[in-house]
Amino acid sequence: MAVTTLSAEEVTAGLATLPEWSGDPTGIRRTVEAESFPAAIALVDRVAVVAEARDHHPDIDIRWRTVTFALVTHSAGGVTAKDLDLASEIDALVTG
Ligand SMILES: C[C@H](O)[C@H](O)[C@H]1CNC2=NC(N)=NC(=O)C2=N1
């Protein structure tokens, strides 16, 4: 499915619905403090299942209990609706 990149205004509007996320048209990101390292890995595993199902994958940085998810649509060269949608899914997986 061809997706088009979002404008700065569209990303700003999208981030208004995603208060845990920050970023701009080049990428959006969220950091999560998990209870433990195993909990961090379990969260990453839950996100991996959804990402694989969507064929849309975050860049993930794991540092002990701190997990940072970064989203951009690489093939489009910027943030698209796919990134905003997956960000919302990740929020649901964080709260569990
Ligand atoms: C072949 C496969 O569908 C593509 O490489 C997918 C995989 N996951 C992806 N994830 C992200 N974030 N951006 C992409 O452009 C992308 N492309």
The ligand as an ORCA input file, in Angstrom:
! r2SCAN-3c Opt
* xyz 0 1
  C       9.231     -5.635      2.575
  C       8.545     -5.043      3.797
  O       7.153     -4.989      3.545
  C       9.004     -3.583      3.985
  O      10.419     -3.570      4.069
  C       8.410     -2.971      5.263
  C       8.848     -3.655      6.525
  N       8.623     -2.823      7.725
  C       8.717     -1.483      7.640
  N       8.739     -0.720      8.750
  C       8.894      0.606      8.687
  N       8.931      1.337      9.812
  N       9.019      1.224      7.498
  C       9.001      0.581      6.329
  O       9.112      1.198      5.248
  C       8.818     -0.857      6.357
  N       8.757     -1.573      5.237
*
